[in-house]
Amino acid sequence: NDLGNQIYPVYFFHLASALATIGPPTELITSEVTARSFMVNWTHTPGKVEKYRVVYYPTRGGKPEEVVVDGSVSSIVLKNLMSSTEYQIAVFAVSAHTASEGLRGTETTLALPMASDLELYDVTENSMRVKWDAVPGATGYLILYAPLTEGLAGDEKEMKIGETHTDIELSGLFPNTEYTVTVYAMFGEEASDPATGQETTLPLTPPRNLRISNIGSNSARLTWDPTSGKISGYRIVYTSADGTEINEVEVDPITTFPLKGLTPLTDYSVAIFSIYEEGQSLPLVGEFTTEEVPAQQYLEIDEVRTDSFRVTWHPLSAEEGQHKLMWIPVYGGNTQEEEQDSYVIEGLDPGTEYEVSLLAVLDDGSESEVVTAVGTTLLQTGIRNLVVDDETATSLQVTWDISDSNVEQFRVTYLTAQGDPMEEVIMVPGMHNSILLKTLIPDTEYKVTVTPIYTTGEVPGQTLETFVGADINTIVITNLLSGMDYNVKIFASQASGFSDALTGLVRTRKPD
């Protein structure tokens, strides 16, 4: 007998025995079908049967297998079959020297049980977890995962694990990338149908909560919050709206950064990227506009002396560079750059009005508006509390307090109040503060003047007086400062008092 195209042994009998035939079994029934087995049942052949031979093979082709059972048996379980496969079945009744026709039928094994309830969860920028329900009878699992992004699809990876593991982590994934994950239940070398899921990894987390503060004319401060402990640094890009300024800097994992050297009254956009080992995040963005360069709001002159005064101001901001300070007397000017908030200007002329100008010089070289103030140095009085006492018939005691230790000497002049033709002059060393005037005219009023003398001459700005006789109409005034304006007033002394003043304005020459 044969099964399909298969070749089976041919049995030869004596002619007398050939007449003794045997009928095939009947009612072929299959049951208890699984992926790897099923049961075959049949009804016995009438008469004496020594054994039954069960032959089976895949319909799609393959080597036939056979099982021989005792003639009293009417069922058998076929094992180690291939899943999802249709099998051809034939049952032969066999007696001593003959075999029946085959009782034929077919049965298809079930598919291997597959993983169920597949779940992708705990997704991060570079990992995700995969879990499923355990598959009874599986000897292990095969997991395949690959990115679906164009250009990365060929980067498929696989993982083989034992049957006790049904919850695993996939790591080393690309950020912000869609992945397909496939799980096969393995039964020896045979795999079940796949259970498949898809999930997209998270993008690399950018910083958050951008704050832009301390916005000035050429600077601003950026502050943000970190979002991951895996950040190795940040990339900061800030650009002017017209595109003429494009700046980029990479910094350590800090959370604040000052922007300097900006242009006043300019719109800027800012982008901050978190840098990871896997790459950089999407940007955290913001915008701001720098302010105009302001003028100083405060400028004060104090601690005024005869040759100096202090200038004090408030800085525009903590980010500015230097200040340019200028002071200009009536006959010239000076300029100096300072990084502090006050400065003592020295070497000034006594009794002189100065115009002081201040502007801020920013880091980018731009300058603020100018603010000005006016200050006048003190006059060099040199003395105070002049006292004339201890009068006798022919003498007067003159005493004064010294208010300036720089006085080289004092010039004491005296003449009668009626106006002598010439005044008397006595020079007193600078460390003395008194003198006795002798050989005076009894019962006569005298006018006494004490003038401090410095190495540069007499005191500028102080009112200097001298008396001349009624017959004098010319006098040379000496020891004046060069390049200075002087008011000159001439009074006529009469019995009834002084006349109105004849006035004039004189400027001394500057030295060549």
C-alpha angles and dihedrals in degrees: 000000000000137000112220109305094340120115119228134181118281116221122213122204137183112274090247092054095045089074090063103083130177126217124232123253116263142218102038109203129178123201145155090051116188134163092270105027149015137188123248119205129184141169118252122259114246112255133026114332120181097194146339123239116207116197122187138169139158114278091226089060138278144132113306117242124202138196124196119206133179117277090246092062120089102179142043138179113233109213141187092039126157117259123248090014130133113226130201111222130196127177119197127192110220126198129175099296107358143054131210130237112278123266100223136202145138137235134178122218120229125255116266111265110263134209112277137197091029110190131185111200146147089052116187135169093280108012146041137183125238126200137170141166116279116259114227113238096013116140093203145321136261117209121194121186131175139165116254094206114117110262093023100061092100092059094092119159132191136204128194118201137172126265093259094065118082101149119058141157124238109207138177092053126154116257120250091010130133113234132192114213122196126189123196123190107223124216103186104301094340121093129209125231110288128262107211136192137170131214137163122229117233121262116253104276115252121213116269143211099039114200122189113197143157090043109183136162094281106011147045137177125234121206127178142163123249119233104192139035090218094071113120095189146313136266114215121196121182123179136180115241093245091052095238092116119051115168130176132181136170118214138182119264093291125139103219134045134176120227112212138178093042124156118251119250093013130136113233133188121206130201123185119193125193111227118218133173087257095051138279130316130237110280130266103220137198143158137219141165124228118232129242119267104268128215120243108273097202134040122162135179118206142141088060116190135169093269104019147026135188123247117204129186142166116249115242092229142335090257099058122108121218136337124235111219121192130182123187125190121193092271104040149340146242136201131202135170118225135184096197132077099245137032135187110224109210136182094052126150118255119252092012128136114228131191110216120199127190133186134168120242109208126210093260092053096256118135132219125231115282123256119195139197134180125227134174124208119232123262117253099244094167092186141045139176097041109193129185113192145123090079119191129174091274107016146056130197113225118196133172142168119248111231099174123049090199092074110119096195143336126243112214114195126181138173138158117282089239088065120258116216090246132022123230118240129200123180116217123193115252095247093058124081105186143049137182114230109212140187093036125161111264119248092011130132114233132195112217126194126186116196124185114227121208130191088262094049137266127342112290119220095018118118107256119198132194134169127219132183123270090252093056120091101164132060135169113223110206139187095046126149119256121246094019133128116235130189112218122200126183120197128188112225111220134170090259093049138270125335126230113286127263102216137197141165120231129181119202118224125258116241115260 
